[in-house]
Amino acid sequence: MTEARGIYTLWLREVKRYLRDRVRIVSSFVQPLLWLLIFSSGIGSALSVTSNFLPSGVEYQQYIFPGIVGQTLLFTSMFMGISVIWDREFGFLKEIMVAPISRISIFLGKMLGDCTDALIQGVIVLILGLLLGIRFDAFALLEILPIMVLITFGLVSVGLIIASFMESLESYGVIQSFVNLPLFFLSGALFPVRGPNVPNWLQTASNFNPLTYGVDALRTVILGSAAQPLYPLYHELLVVLGFDVAMIVIGTLAFNRRR
């Protein structure tokens, strides 16, 4: 019971901290809106003459929408790692480290809280997509949400792992950008990572990117048969799940090393 109460308390703290930051919630509309309106309109019109770039019958805004959902989950999840450094600066991390709960519970509590925050922002983007005319039925939503949860587990864990080794917000910001951008651009969020015109090195790199499988799984569910998935859905979910397990294990070990 003590461990469960500790996990719940840390989860609740992270969620309350997020919900009280109304500026962050409002700003979560802005970046996806820019990508879906300005970027997709500009690039989409430029690609309108290219018949083989996108799956048949799919507009560019529809194609990148699952990628923008993945981007939101990625950037939000990685940003949440700052909470570790922030808590260390104010001494709160030291207090919870000496609390009568295991380091595993501390990691899981923070990870689940941050995952909930990232999931809320992902749902905001889904609502924004509906308002922009991107349609998916209620049954698809029941599949989308579990996939989003799986994606956030691994990405939040990566952010917490990196933050556990960083001593300042500035250092974390540099490393965060260094990790975020390759994961995003190599995930197929903005363009297909398979095809005759795609360089071999890019296709190979995308195979080692866990976000590739998460974005493609979202695209498969949202676009349906028009998505032309890279792999079967179960294959992609197993890869994301394996990534989650590995990152959670490494994250608990990283927290155990802290004194």
C-alpha positions as CSV (number, residue, x, y, z in Angstrom):
1,M,0.0,0.0,0.0
2,T,2.8,2.4,0.8
3,E,4.3,1.9,-2.7
4,A,1.0,2.4,-4.4
5,R,0.2,5.5,-2.4
6,G,3.7,6.9,-3.2
7,I,3.1,6.3,-7.0
8,Y,-0.3,7.8,-6.8
9,T,0.9,10.9,-4.9
10,L,3.7,11.6,-7.4
11,W,1.4,11.0,-10.3
12,L,-1.2,13.4,-8.8
13,R,1.5,16.1,-8.2
14,E,2.7,16.0,-11.8
15,V,-0.8,16.2,-13.2
16,K,-1.8,19.1,-10.9
17,R,1.4,21.0,-11.8
18,Y,0.5,20.6,-15.5
19,L,-3.2,21.5,-15.1
20,R,-2.3,24.7,-13.2
21,D,0.0,25.8,-16.0
22,R,-2.7,27.3,-18.2
23,V,-0.2,29.0,-20.4
24,R,1.3,25.6,-21.4
25,I,-2.1,24.2,-22.1
26,V,-3.2,27.1,-24.3
27,S,0.2,27.1,-26.1
28,S,-0.2,23.4,-26.9
29,F,-2.7,24.5,-29.6
30,V,-0.3,26.8,-31.4
31,Q,2.5,24.6,-32.7
32,P,0.2,21.8,-34.1
33,L,-2.0,24.5,-35.6
34,L,1.0,26.0,-37.4
35,W,2.1,22.6,-38.7
36,L,-1.4,21.6,-39.8
37,L,-2.4,24.9,-41.4
38,I,0.6,26.7,-42.6
39,F,3.2,24.0,-43.2
40,S,0.7,21.4,-44.6
41,S,-0.9,24.0,-46.9
42,G,2.4,25.3,-48.3
43,I,4.1,21.9,-48.8
44,G,0.8,20.3,-49.8
45,S,0.3,22.7,-52.6
46,A,3.9,22.3,-53.8
47,L,3.5,18.5,-53.8
48,S,0.1,18.5,-55.5
49,V,1.7,17.8,-58.8
50,T,3.6,14.8,-57.4
51,S,1.2,11.8,-57.7
52,N,3.4,9.1,-56.2
53,F,4.5,11.0,-53.1
54,L,1.5,10.2,-50.9
55,P,-0.8,7.2,-50.7
56,S,-3.7,7.4,-53.2
57,G,-6.6,9.6,-52.1
58,V,-4.8,11.0,-49.1
59,E,-4.1,14.8,-48.8
60,Y,-0.9,16.0,-47.2
61,Q,-2.7,17.5,-44.2
62,Q,-4.3,14.1,-43.5
63,Y,-1.0,12.4,-44.0
64,I,1.0,14.5,-41.5
65,F,-1.8,14.6,-38.9
66,P,-0.7,11.4,-37.2
67,G,2.9,12.6,-37.4
68,I,1.9,15.9,-35.6
69,V,0.2,13.9,-32.9
70,G,3.4,11.9,-32.5
71,Q,5.4,15.1,-32.5
72,T,3.3,16.5,-29.7
73,L,3.8,13.4,-27.7
74,L,7.5,13.4,-28.3
75,F,8.2,17.1,-27.5
76,T,5.9,17.1,-24.5
77,S,7.3,13.8,-23.1
78,M,10.9,14.9,-23.4
79,F,10.1,18.4,-22.0
80,M,8.7,16.7,-18.9
81,G,12.2,15.6,-17.9
82,I,12.9,19.2,-16.8
83,S,10.7,18.4,-13.7
84,V,13.5,16.2,-12.4
85,I,16.1,19.0,-12.6
86,W,13.6,21.5,-11.3
87,D,12.8,19.3,-8.3
88,R,16.5,18.9,-7.6
89,E,17.1,22.6,-7.7
90,F,14.4,23.2,-5.0
91,G,15.3,20.2,-2.9
92,F,12.1,18.3,-3.5
93,L,13.9,15.4,-5.2
94,K,16.1,14.9,-2.2
95,E,13.0,14.7,0.0
96,I,11.3,12.0,-2.1
97,M,14.5,10.1,-2.5
98,V,14.7,9.6,1.3
99,A,10.9,8.8,1.5
100,P,10.0,5.2,2.6
101,I,9.3,4.0,-0.9
102,S,11.5,2.4,-3.5
103,R,13.3,4.2,-6.3
104,I,11.3,2.2,-8.7
105,S,8.1,3.6,-7.3
106,I,9.5,7.1,-7.5
107,F,10.4,6.7,-11.2
108,L,7.0,5.1,-12.0
109,G,5.1,7.8,-10.2
110,K,6.9,10.6,-12.1
111,M,6.7,8.7,-15.4
112,L,3.0,8.0,-15.1
113,G,2.3,11.6,-14.2
114,D,4.3,13.0,-17.1
115,C,2.7,10.4,-19.4
116,T,-0.7,11.7,-18.4
117,D,0.3,15.3,-19.1
118,A,1.6,14.3,-22.6
119,L,-1.5,12.3,-23.3
120,I,-3.7,15.3,-22.5
121,Q,-1.8,17.4,-25.0
122,G,-2.1,14.6,-27.5
123,V,-5.9,14.6,-27.0
124,I,-5.9,18.3,-27.6
125,V,-4.3,17.8,-31.0
126,L,-6.8,15.1,-31.8
127,I,-9.7,17.6,-31.1
128,L,-7.9,20.2,-33.1
129,G,-7.7,17.8,-36.0
130,L,-11.4,17.1,-35.9
131,L,-12.1,20.9,-36.0
132,L,-9.9,21.1,-39.1
133,G,-11.9,18.4,-40.8
134,I,-9.7,15.4,-40.3
135,R,-12.2,12.6,-39.6
136,F,-11.9,9.3,-37.7
137,D,-14.6,7.3,-36.1
138,A,-15.2,6.5,-32.4
139,F,-13.8,3.0,-32.8
140,A,-10.6,4.4,-34.2
141,L,-10.4,6.6,-31.1
142,L,-10.5,3.6,-28.9
143,E,-7.4,2.3,-30.7
144,I,-5.6,5.7,-31.0
145,L,-5.6,6.4,-27.2
146,P,-3.8,3.1,-26.2
147,I,-1.2,3.6,-28.9
148,M,-0.6,7.2,-27.6
149,V,-0.2,5.8,-24.1
150,L,2.4,3.2,-25.4
151,I,4.3,6.0,-27.2
152,T,4.5,8.3,-24.2
153,F,5.7,5.6,-21.8
154,G,9.0,5.1,-23.6
155,L,9.5,8.8,-24.6
156,V,8.8,10.1,-21.1
157,S,11.2,7.5,-19.7
158,V,13.9,8.7,-22.1
159,G,13.4,12.3,-20.9
160,L,13.7,11.2,-17.2
161,I,16.8,9.1,-17.9
162,I,18.5,12.1,-19.6
163,A,17.4,14.5,-16.9
164,S,18.8,12.2,-14.1
165,F,22.3,12.7,-15.6
166,M,22.0,16.4,-16.2
167,E,22.9,19.1,-13.6
168,S,21.3,22.2,-15.2
169,L,18.3,23.2,-17.3
170,E,20.6,24.6,-20.0
171,S,22.4,21.2,-20.4
172,Y,19.2,19.4,-20.6
173,G,17.8,21.8,-23.2
174,V,20.7,21.1,-25.5
175,I,20.5,17.4,-25.1
176,Q,16.8,17.4,-25.5
177,S,17.0,19.2,-28.9
178,F,19.8,16.8,-30.0
179,V,17.5,13.8,-29.3
180,N,14.1,15.3,-30.3
181,L,14.9,16.5,-33.8
182,P,16.4,13.2,-35.2
183,L,13.6,11.2,-33.7
184,F,11.0,13.5,-35.2
185,F,12.5,13.9,-38.7
186,L,13.4,10.3,-39.1
187,S,10.0,9.0,-38.0
188,G,8.1,9.5,-41.2
189,A,5.9,12.2,-39.6
190,L,6.3,14.6,-42.5
191,F,7.3,12.5,-45.4
192,P,7.4,8.7,-46.3
193,V,10.5,6.9,-45.2
194,R,10.0,4.2,-47.7
195,G,10.1,4.4,-51.5
196,P,12.4,4.3,-54.5
197,N,13.5,7.9,-54.1
198,V,14.2,7.7,-50.4
199,P,18.0,7.3,-49.6
200,N,19.0,3.9,-48.2
201,W,20.6,5.5,-45.1
202,L,17.4,7.3,-44.2
203,Q,15.4,4.1,-44.5
204,T,17.9,2.2,-42.3
205,A,18.0,5.0,-39.7
206,S,14.2,5.1,-39.6
207,N,14.2,1.3,-38.8
208,F,16.0,2.1,-35.5
209,N,13.7,4.9,-34.6
210,P,11.0,3.8,-32.2
211,L,8.9,6.8,-33.1
212,T,8.7,5.5,-36.7
213,Y,6.6,2.6,-35.5
214,G,4.4,4.7,-33.2
215,V,3.7,7.3,-35.9
216,D,3.0,4.6,-38.5
217,A,0.6,2.8,-36.1
218,L,-1.3,6.0,-35.5
219,R,-1.4,6.6,-39.3
220,T,-2.7,3.1,-39.9
221,V,-5.6,3.6,-37.4
222,I,-6.5,7.1,-38.4
223,L,-6.3,6.7,-42.2
224,G,-7.4,3.1,-42.4
225,S,-6.7,1.1,-45.6
226,A,-5.3,4.2,-47.4
227,A,-2.4,4.5,-45.0
228,Q,-0.1,1.9,-46.7
229,P,1.6,0.9,-43.4
230,L,5.3,0.0,-43.2
231,Y,4.6,-3.1,-41.1
232,P,1.5,-4.9,-39.7
233,L,0.0,-3.1,-36.8
234,Y,0.8,-5.8,-34.3
235,H,4.4,-5.7,-35.3
236,E,4.7,-2.0,-34.7
237,L,3.0,-2.2,-31.3
238,L,5.3,-4.9,-30.2
239,V,8.3,-2.8,-31.2
240,V,6.9,0.2,-29.2
241,L,6.1,-2.0,-26.2
242,G,9.7,-3.5,-26.3
243,F,11.1,0.0,-26.4
244,D,8.9,1.0,-23.4
245,V,10.0,-1.9,-21.3
246,A,13.7,-1.2,-22.1
247,M,13.4,2.5,-21.2
248,I,11.5,1.8,-18.0
249,V,14.1,-0.7,-16.9
250,I,17.0,1.7,-17.7
251,G,15.1,4.6,-16.1
252,T,14.7,2.7,-12.8
253,L,18.4,1.8,-12.8
254,A,19.3,5.5,-13.5
255,F,17.2,6.6,-10.5
256,N,18.7,3.8,-8.3
257,R,22.2,5.2,-8.9
258,R,21.2,8.6,-7.5
259,R,22.3,9.3,-3.9
